[in-house]
Structures are given as structure tokens and as C-alpha cells.
Amino acid sequence: MTEPLQPAATPTTALRQRKPDWIRVKAPIGKAFTETKGLMRRLNLATVCEEAACPNIGECWTKKHATVMILGDTCTRACAFCNVKTGMPRAVDPLEPQHVADAAAELGLEHIVITSVDRDDLPDGGAKQFVKVIEALRKANPAMTIEILTPDFRNKADAAVEMIVAARPDVYNHNLETVPRLYPTIRPGARYYASLRLLESVKRLDPSIFTKSGIMVGLGEERMEVHQVMDDMRSADIDFLTMGQYLQPTPKHAKVIDFVAPKTFEAYGAIARAKGFLLVSATPLTRSSYHAGDDFAKLRDARNAKLARETAKA
């Protein structure tokens, strides 16, 4: 008889709608926060920090770190976990790539993260705009490292990924978000194995590009399902796993089933590292671009250390 799956963590009942102490953050305040917000408004740029109601916005913006969301602020999908508005997006802004480069320069960024809404309305899913943004950033600051977090480019992935990989971002991130069983309710517009194949194709096209993916926990996933996602990611040669606590943005979004305890995140992190990821970030407040610059340096060091070990064994 197959042993039943065990819960990912002992749940703190979500009905109370009270966050445990480990998930609470300070409200964003301060001059640097206000300046970062003002810069984004002046350059007509959206940020996933605001649109997705990220709990780390206060910390990141105070350090003048912001994740720019290109292709507008309106998504053509309606995922049950996401706070970005859904509807018919506006036309692509031809000035956006230069505005992103200007923002990066004013913020003094050495590492930048660029993401986007889903643009199923565009023939290329928005891939050309990613390329133009990467090119504008490279022109403005050749030393800057660039991390992108793309959508799945549904039905357009092969051409879109080839185009973006040719522009050579330093990190290609695409989030799986949750376990396959929950896709129909949590990520209904996407397909789990299509997302895996996208990340696998990045490595096939250019093995030097770091690949990264993340999941949320607390949506009702089982522990062994999370372990299986880790195995699937490693099979796709994904370098970096991020894992954080799902938080319900509004009452209309998917409910939090579990508030997963920090010790469970530590256990997940240890298992992921044992499976061979170059880097793992697994904490309640981990998000895709949280501490991305520091993590990129760690990724580089981890790869160099791995290559040195392999050379020594040869």
C-alpha cells in the first residue's frame, strides 16, 4: 500500500486571517522609499513590488532596489494568487526600454531584475520587448548584470526563448509557482510541464546562463509534492530554487491554507541543497527577486567552486 502524503507543515488556521510573527514586516517609510517610488512614476514604469503587493517592498525600496515590470501593468491572465490587475493591456510603450535603463542608472544598480505581465495578446508574447530592454541596459552599463523573470509565452515559447537567450541575460527566471496538482485552480492559464520545458530549453540553448525558478507554499501542497517539484527542477538543470510563503493579497484571491513554519522552510532548503541546486533561498519572506544582487554573486561563486571540484577530480 502506498503511504499517504504528509502535510507540508502543521497549519496555523487561515480562518483567523492573522499572520504569524515570522511573516510580519514593517510598513514602508523613509526618504529613499519615497524617492524610489517617485522615480518609477516619473519614468512611467510599473514595478512588481507594487503590483504584486510584495511584503519586502519597504526593505528593498529603502535600499533603492526595485523590480521593474515591463509591458504595462495589466495582465491577460487571472491567476488565483496574483494581485496584478487583469484586462486588455495598453499598446507596448516604445520608450520603455530607455526608461528602464534610465531608472537603473539613477538607482545606481549593479544588478537588475526585469519581469513582465503575461501578454497573450502579442504575437511574440512580449519577447521582443525583453530583448530591447536588455539591449538598452547593456548599452547604458555593460558591467551591469541582468536577471529576467519571464512569463511562459504560451504557444510561443520556442521562438520567444530563443530570441531572449540570444540577448544573453545573466539569469533567466521563470517561476513554476506551485505543484502540478494545484495548477487548475492556482495557475489555470499555464501548464506545469510547459514551464519546465521552457527552463530546460534555456540551458540547452546557452548553458552559461543561470536558470532560476520559484514556488510558493501554503496553498495546500503536500510535502512529497514539493520534493517532486525539486526533482523536476533538477531534471531541467535549474540552478537556483526560491521558496516563500504564499500570502493572500485580497479576499477574492486563493486562501492561505497553511502558514509554513520557518523550521519547515529550513528543512526544505536542506533537502533542495542535497538535490544539487547551486543556490537555494527558502524562507517565509523569500520572493523571486528578494536580495537578487547578493544571490547572483553567490550563484557565481557556487558555480566556480563546482567547476574547481570537477577539475580537481579529472
Sequence and secondary structure as in RCSB ss.txt:
>XXXX:A:sequence
MTEPLQPAATPTTALRQRKPDWIRVKAPIGKAFTETKGLMRRLNLATVCEEAACPNIGECWTKKHATVMILGDTC
TRACAFCNVKTGMPRAVDPLEPQHVADAAAELGLEHIVITSVDRDDLPDGGAKQFVKVIEALRKANPAMTIEILT
PDFRNKADAAVEMIVAARPDVYNHNLETVPRLYPTIRPGARYYASLRLLESVKRLDPSIFTKSGIMVGLGEERME
VHQVMDDMRSADIDFLTMGQYLQPTPKHAKVIDFVAPKTFEAYGAIARAKGFLLVSATPLTRSSYHAGDDFAKLR
DARNAKLARETAKA
>XXXX:A:secstr
      BSS    GGG    GGG      SHHHHHHHHHHHHTT EEHHHHTT TTHHHHHHTT   EEES SEE
S   TT  SEES      TTHHHHHHHHHHHHT SEEEEEE   TTSTTTTHHHHHHHHHHHHHH TT EEEEE 
   TTTHHHHHHHHHHT  SEEE   BS GGGHHHHSTTS HHHHHHHHHHHHHH TTSEEEEEEEE SS BHHH
HHHHHHHHHHTT  EEEEEE   SSTTS        HHHHHHHHHHHHHTT SEEEESTT  TTTTHHHHHHHHH
HHHHHHHHHHHHH 
